[in-house]
Amino acid sequence: MRTARPGSVSIGLYEGDRAVAGAVYQPVGGELFLAEAGKGTTLNGKRVRVSQGSRLSDALVATGFYYSSKGAQLKRDMAIYARLNDSVLGLRRSVPLLWILPM
């Protein structure tokens, strides 16, 4: 079963303009995702792999857009959101707290 829980905290580590590591913690579900460039991703210490799905219509997608969208920009954002919503299994608007830590 695929779920999208609210309230995640994301942290990314960059060397210059290259992402080298990241973490996403979801406290409600107790999920800790860790990733390192070239080494893959784990969930609570167990390796995570991408699904075998190949159709967009089977995808659960999380997206976000700027809170400051107004007027014409908001209309464009909503049109994209509507088209995407019609193309996927489920669409969630998710905007986690994000820190980027330069090295």
Phi, psi and omega per residue, in radians:
M1 nan 2.349 3.120
R2 -1.740 2.353 3.111
T3 -2.330 2.750 3.040
A4 -2.258 1.838 -3.109
R5 -1.646 2.581 3.136
P6 -1.418 2.870 2.943
G7 1.481 0.673 3.126
S8 -1.510 2.693 2.998
V9 -2.077 2.229 -3.113
S10 -2.044 2.428 3.092
I11 -2.310 2.270 3.102
G12 -2.102 2.510 3.098
L13 -2.017 2.193 -3.121
Y14 -2.063 2.520 2.904
E15 -1.938 1.855 -3.022
G16 1.139 -2.115 3.117
D17 -1.830 0.270 -3.097
R18 -1.888 2.152 3.072
A19 -1.273 2.210 -3.110
V20 -2.012 -0.386 3.133
A21 -2.805 2.758 3.113
G22 -2.761 2.785 3.098
A23 -2.490 2.470 3.016
V24 -2.277 2.150 3.112
Y25 -2.008 2.261 3.126
Q26 -2.053 1.676 -3.003
P27 -1.139 -0.563 -3.120
V28 -1.081 -0.742 3.140
G29 -1.673 -0.070 -3.119
G30 1.146 0.555 -3.103
E31 -1.727 2.259 3.067
L32 -2.146 1.915 3.059
F33 -1.658 2.285 3.071
L34 -2.199 2.439 3.125
A35 -2.467 2.542 3.067
E36 -2.392 2.344 -3.101
A37 -0.905 2.228 3.109
G38 1.408 -0.060 -3.079
K39 -2.114 -0.034 3.090
G40 1.521 -2.918 -3.025
T41 -2.262 2.549 3.044
T42 -2.181 2.698 3.006
L43 -2.148 1.980 -3.088
N44 0.873 0.722 3.054
G45 1.528 -0.100 3.130
K46 -1.870 2.399 -3.093
R47 -1.037 2.423 3.102
V48 -1.946 2.408 3.079
R49 -2.179 2.729 3.093
V50 -1.205 2.700 3.123
S51 -1.252 2.896 3.095
Q52 -1.507 -0.014 -3.141
G53 -1.073 2.505 -3.135
S54 -2.249 0.009 -3.127
R55 -1.895 2.316 3.098
L56 -1.034 -0.564 -3.106
S57 -1.169 -0.224 3.100
D58 -1.752 0.083 -3.012
A59 -1.616 2.454 2.932
L60 -1.725 2.072 -2.971
V61 -2.077 2.374 3.016
A62 -1.900 2.408 -3.114
T63 -2.476 3.046 3.083
G64 -2.802 2.857 3.041
F65 -2.610 2.860 -3.033
Y66 -1.105 2.420 3.071
Y67 -1.166 -0.423 -3.085
S68 -1.486 0.081 3.097
S69 -1.045 2.262 3.129
K70 -2.457 2.792 3.002
G71 0.927 -2.243 -3.065
A72 -1.073 -0.676 3.140
Q73 -1.118 -0.746 3.107
L74 -1.092 -0.706 3.101
K75 -1.081 -0.725 3.097
R76 -1.127 -0.785 3.126
D77 -1.033 -0.774 -3.110
M78 -1.185 -0.600 3.100
A79 -1.152 -0.726 3.091
I80 -1.128 -0.790 3.126
Y81 -1.016 -0.769 -3.126
A82 -1.127 -0.765 3.123
R83 -1.108 -0.750 -3.139
L84 -1.144 -0.740 3.135
N85 -1.005 -0.649 3.135
D86 -1.290 -0.227 -3.033
S87 -1.816 -0.188 -3.011
V88 -2.136 2.888 3.091
L89 -1.106 -0.800 3.141
G90 -2.676 2.525 -3.130
L91 -2.250 2.199 3.138
R92 -2.079 2.428 3.004
R93 -1.616 1.974 -3.040
S94 -2.328 2.147 3.128
V95 -2.228 1.559 -3.138
P96 -1.298 2.781 3.001
L97 -1.194 2.288 -3.038
L98 -2.246 2.242 2.998
W99 -2.017 2.421 3.054
I100 -2.066 2.116 -3.058
L101 -1.883 1.889 3.128
P102 -1.265 2.595 3.088
M103 -1.721 nan nan
